Structure formats: C-alpha cells, structure tokens
Amino acid sequence: GESMYQRAVAWYEDGGEAVRGGAHDSWHTLALLGAGRLEEAMEICERRLAQNPESLWYHGMTGFLAARMGDRERLTREKAYMESLAPDHYPGWLPFQMAYFQASEGRAEAAVASLRSAMNQGYAFNVWWHRDPAFDLVRDHPSFQELIRPKG
C-alpha cells in the first residue's frame, strides 16, 4: 500500500505542470495522505481553498488532515462549516463527512455509526472504503471490519 502511494507521489512530482491543478490536485492530496506526508497534503488543501473557498472536498480533506495532525481548532472549524451546509445536501452527506473526521481521530465506533447512519439515509456503500487512507486508523477495528465485510 504505502509503496504504491509513494510511487504515485513521485509521479505527481515528476509530472510537472501537466499534473497540477484540477482533479490532479485531489488525487495528489490522497497520494500524499497515503504516503504519510500530511503537511504536504495540507499545503495543497490550503492552496486550493484560497482559490475556491467553497470547495467541499478540500474543506473535508482539510478537516481530516487537521484531525490527523492534532489541530483540534481547525478540525472544529471544518466540522462547523460542514454542519452549516448539511441542510442543502442530500441525506447521508453529513454523517458521511463526520465519519471521515471520526476515523481520522481513531474513533472507530463513532465512524462506523456515522457510516451506517449515512447508508440508512441513502448514501451508498463504497468499495473504496476497503483501502481509503481516511480509514487507516480504524481499518483493523472489528466494527469497521464487519461493516466492510462482503455480505451476500
């Protein structure tokens, strides 16, 4: 896993301007996260939020990274921002966002409860959760393992 993320980061670093901006920045951020390079991932988030202060993805990732980096103040601000937007989004959106924040704090039971709440409100299960670096701190917890276990 981590070696693949390192390879992805190297690809972005070697790609120059051809892989800067737009969707590339979000994937680059995820690669940095998976490689454990949180400060660099946060730098991309900060730059992108300066360009587009209403970007939900970068607000969510900023809150997630803040939690992983121990910046409780920034996490609290991002949570409040997400909560203020919740009424304008589809059901399940807010509990899904909160699951990411909770997982980034290592709170497995809370993250799983939020994911279940999101799914009960219509948010679809995502196979990406099996490898999503957002769930690294809770991946081995029995309740998370049960959630992602194939059923059927």
C-alpha positions as semicolon CSV with decimal commas, in nm:
position;residue;x (nm);y (nm);z (nm)
1;G;0,000;0,000;0,000
2;E;0,238;0,270;0,115
3;S;0,491;0,195;-0,160
4;M;0,216;0,245;-0,419
5;Y;0,129;0,580;-0,267
6;Q;0,499;0,674;-0,272
7;R;0,511;0,585;-0,642
8;A;0,203;0,796;-0,707
9;V;0,357;1,093;-0,523
10;A;0,675;1,056;-0,729
11;W;0,465;1,051;-1,047
12;Y;0,297;1,378;-0,950
13;E;0,629;1,534;-0,851
14;D;0,790;1,432;-1,181
15;G;0,490;1,524;-1,397
16;G;0,536;1,900;-1,380
17;E;0,263;2,138;-1,488
18;A;0,081;1,864;-1,680
19;V;-0,039;1,715;-1,348
20;R;-0,104;2,033;-1,148
21;G;-0,444;2,176;-1,063
22;G;-0,794;2,046;-1,117
23;A;-0,862;1,683;-1,039
24;H;-0,490;1,610;-1,025
25;D;-0,458;1,806;-0,702
26;S;-0,721;1,598;-0,524
27;W;-0,557;1,270;-0,631
28;H;-0,214;1,410;-0,543
29;T;-0,350;1,502;-0,199
30;L;-0,477;1,146;-0,149
31;A;-0,142;1,002;-0,259
32;L;0,040;1,227;-0,011
33;L;-0,203;1,119;0,261
34;G;-0,143;0,752;0,186
35;A;0,233;0,812;0,190
36;G;0,207;0,976;0,531
37;R;0,309;1,319;0,402
38;L;0,032;1,509;0,579
39;E;0,191;1,854;0,583
40;E;0,236;1,850;0,206
41;A;-0,122;1,732;0,159
42;M;-0,238;2,019;0,380
43;E;-0,041;2,266;0,168
44;I;-0,237;2,159;-0,141
45;C;-0,564;2,190;0,050
46;E;-0,476;2,538;0,173
47;R;-0,380;2,649;-0,179
48;R;-0,697;2,508;-0,331
49;L;-0,918;2,664;-0,062
50;A;-0,754;3,000;-0,126
51;Q;-0,853;2,960;-0,493
52;N;-1,201;2,824;-0,419
53;P;-1,316;2,889;-0,059
54;E;-1,636;2,689;-0,110
55;S;-1,475;2,361;-0,220
56;L;-1,644;2,093;-0,012
57;W;-1,384;1,831;-0,095
58;Y;-1,095;2,046;0,023
59;H;-1,280;2,159;0,336
60;G;-1,345;1,793;0,418
61;M;-0,986;1,692;0,349
62;T;-0,856;1,991;0,548
63;G;-1,064;1,885;0,849
64;F;-0,950;1,528;0,810
65;L;-0,582;1,630;0,788
66;A;-0,622;1,869;1,080
67;A;-0,750;1,582;1,293
68;R;-0,463;1,356;1,187
69;M;-0,215;1,634;1,263
70;G;-0,369;1,714;1,604
71;D;-0,503;2,058;1,505
72;R;-0,827;2,045;1,707
73;E;-0,907;2,410;1,640
74;R;-0,901;2,367;1,262
75;L;-1,095;2,041;1,284
76;T;-1,364;2,216;1,490
77;R;-1,391;2,496;1,231
78;E;-1,421;2,248;0,944
79;K;-1,684;2,042;1,130
80;A;-1,887;2,358;1,193
81;Y;-1,859;2,454;0,827
82;M;-1,981;2,111;0,714
83;E;-2,267;2,116;0,963
84;S;-2,375;2,460;0,837
85;L;-2,401;2,321;0,483
86;A;-2,580;1,997;0,567
87;P;-2,938;2,115;0,505
88;D;-2,852;2,194;0,144
89;H;-2,712;1,848;0,066
90;Y;-2,861;1,506;0,011
91;P;-2,945;1,290;0,313
92;G;-2,647;1,099;0,444
93;W;-2,394;1,361;0,335
94;L;-2,324;1,500;0,684
95;P;-2,288;1,166;0,865
96;F;-2,054;1,051;0,589
97;Q;-1,839;1,363;0,635
98;M;-1,840;1,315;1,012
99;A;-1,729;0,953;0,967
100;Y;-1,414;1,075;0,794
101;F;-1,340;1,316;1,078
102;Q;-1,409;1,050;1,342
103;A;-1,193;0,794;1,164
104;S;-0,910;1,046;1,142
105;E;-0,925;1,074;1,520
106;G;-0,916;0,694;1,556
107;R;-1,275;0,680;1,683
108;A;-1,379;0,357;1,511
109;E;-1,715;0,300;1,677
110;A;-1,827;0,657;1,608
111;A;-1,704;0,642;1,248
112;V;-1,887;0,315;1,182
113;A;-2,205;0,451;1,343
114;S;-2,184;0,757;1,119
115;L;-2,126;0,544;0,807
116;R;-2,424;0,327;0,898
117;S;-2,635;0,639;0,953
118;A;-2,527;0,772;0,614
119;M;-2,617;0,444;0,443
120;N;-2,952;0,430;0,624
121;Q;-3,023;0,772;0,473
122;G;-2,939;0,652;0,123
123;Y;-2,564;0,706;0,096
124;A;-2,422;0,413;-0,100
125;F;-2,158;0,178;0,038
126;N;-1,829;0,245;-0,138
127;V;-1,580;-0,031;-0,215
128;W;-1,307;0,235;-0,186
129;W;-1,356;0,223;0,193
130;H;-1,154;-0,100;0,193
131;R;-0,836;0,093;0,102
132;D;-0,931;0,456;0,164
133;P;-0,642;0,608;0,363
134;A;-0,902;0,805;0,558
135;F;-0,985;0,484;0,743
136;D;-0,628;0,375;0,818
137;L;-0,659;0,439;1,191
138;V;-0,977;0,231;1,222
139;R;-0,928;-0,027;0,947
140;D;-0,844;-0,316;1,183
141;H;-1,118;-0,242;1,435
142;P;-1,377;-0,524;1,448
143;S;-1,675;-0,295;1,388
144;F;-1,514;-0,146;1,076
145;Q;-1,414;-0,491;0,954
146;E;-1,773;-0,606;0,996
147;L;-1,902;-0,303;0,805
148;I;-1,680;-0,366;0,502
149;R;-1,705;-0,747;0,510
150;P;-1,869;-0,881;0,194
151;K;-2,227;-0,979;0,258
152;G;-2,448;-1,172;0,045
